Amino acid sequence: MWSFAGRRLVGDRRKSKGNMIEEKSMLSLRVDAETIFRAAVDRVMPERLFSYCLSLDGSILSASDGRMTQKYDLFKFEHIVIAAFGKASLPMAAGLVSLLGGRVSRGLVVTKASEDGRSLQLAPHVENVFEAQSIHVIEAGHPVPDQRSVLAGREMLALASQVREWESRGGKTLVCVLISGGGSALLSAPAPGISPEDNAEATRLLLACGATIHEINTVRKHLSAIKGGFLARAFSPAKMLSLVLSDVMGDDLGVIASGPTVPDRGTWQDVKEIFDRFGLFDALPDAVARATREGISGLRPDTPKPGDVIFDSCSTMLVGTNFHAILEAGNKSKALGYNTLVLGTRMSGEAREIGKIFSGIAQDIILHELPVAIPACIIAGGETTVTLRGKGKGGRNQEMALSVLNEFEHFPVALRAELRSVAFLSAGTDGNDGPTDAAGAFADAEIIGHARALNLNPSSFLAENDSYAFFEKADGLFKTGPTGTNVCDIQILIVR
């Protein structure tokens, strides 16, 4: 049995420092965590993003991702078109229109429909500008595509057809493609001969067999008229500038919204091998099986590959990522006086297991001031997963916070009092965690106190994947509303 006899805890040392460290309430710990989180989200808000990556000097538009810069002389283009899709498409489009002014001649914005079914209400000045510049807004389904998603896909391809017509007449066009999380579901255009139902059934079969997201995306791209570089082909030969807000851990451009403007290395042969691997070929919808055979025989086009001339006129840049967000979180943490450590942007795996790691780090900071000294702030980003074992409600961030809280409940007795100086927050940067109205949740001593008063057992709620119900009752939910951006999740651990 581990003994703390004779050991002076960091908490005791902290008290001996007198006025060097101001005693603050648990509430102020939450305030600091929220302040750090909101600074991170603000860094990747579209209106701020464009101040980093875009500039207009006379007629010269410069776009930079920090590694390369592209310049466009807008005088050389008769038309400037906006093609925006994803959960952040509206503020991204509004930000670009604000920069380019009346130069935009047409546009299409596809955004997520509201959860309550209410029609989207644009700010009056945005609505007026969009109307004046022929920018059409469509609300579509997410995370499951619906008929509105198919309509959006058709309208996007119709816009591409208009651009090709202008180009054929000598009307040079610059297409500004604005991509953000959720774009793959919001913009749905099945390949010729494939219905939305065929697509959905093929995906369902793959999911049921345990196919990886890479395998599913390989199939999706080949059954689409937009994904996997097909959107770049649709707008070709127009000049294209794609600005991407990444909701994918690792920022793989081929994965974000299924890579509509970048080359795809997958082939129809890969598609067939995936179906064969899971023994699905005979169970597929007839149209999907037929398309696969046609693709292998060369009767159906493959996705555009690296080296295809269509990409010579297409630049795709990452302008907002989880990396940008957590760097800003680190800056804010330091400004608040914390000794700060950023763990990285690739936190993955089971949310409840990652929660145990953060709890363990909290103990090490309390006992040994490792990996950083008190007052400490540990920051991480990424995207975890949840394996459903129960029938409860919640998201990966709430599940992680509940796991942390459950571990707090099992702290060694000698450390329990130190929990009043610990706070943990895990939240999604888009403001939505799973099928809930919360961005995530806090874990701290105050919530433990509420739970005990209400006779709530964190372990029981964790077993049922019912983190939302637990935190709703224990007053630990973190709600921001939709933020207008999306770069995965952020975790913040404070020990003061």
Secondary structure, DSSP 8 states (H G I E B T S, - for coil): ----TT---HHHHHHHTGGGS----HHHHHHHHHHHHHHHHHHTSHHHHHHHHEEEETTEEEEE-SS-EEEEEGGG-SEEEEEEESTTHHHHHHHHHHHHGGG--EEEEEEE--TT-------HHHHHHHHHTTEEEEEE-SSS--HHHHHHHHHHHHHHHHHHHHHHTT--EEEEEEE-TTHHHHS--B-TT--HHHHHHHHHHHHHTT--HHHHHHHHHHTBSSTTTHHHHHHTTSEEEEEEE--STT--TTTGGG-TTS-----HHHHHHHHHHTT-GGGS-HHHHHHHHHHHHTSS-----TT-GGGGGEEEEEEE-HHHHHHHHHHHHHHTT-EEEEEEEEE-SBHHHHHHHHHHHHHHHHHH--SS-SSEEEEEEE--B----SS----HHHHHHHHHHHHHHTS-GGGGGGGGGEEEEEEETTS--SSSS-SEEEEEHHHHHHHHHTT--HHHHHHTT-HHHHHHHHT-EE-----S----EEEEEEE-
